[in-house]
Amino acid sequence: MSDDKPVTPSVSEVPGGAGGAEKPPDRAAPPPRPLADARGDKGWNILAEAWGLAFLFPGAIAAGFLIGLGADKLFGISPWGKVVGTGLGIAAAFVNLFRVGLRNDAG
């Protein structure tokens, strides 16, 4: 018997293969954009405001809870002091959130 296996050409012999393929030109990565694109230095102010809200929101809720906890201990009205204090803390947190949002819309 003879070897009747089909002959496969190598990669360099195939037209448009790895041997003859043109490599696309290397593009340099674009420079990183600054935080404040077209707004000037306002980008850093927005970032600082966001971090401030990130701490104010849970801080207001925690402060309301702690005041309610103190009311529970002082007046012996457990758990209503914590419930009302936490509710007032949540309301204060949203008031702060809306104040910042309205201030940003106005200017």
Beta strands, then each sheet from edge to edge (+ up, - down):
end
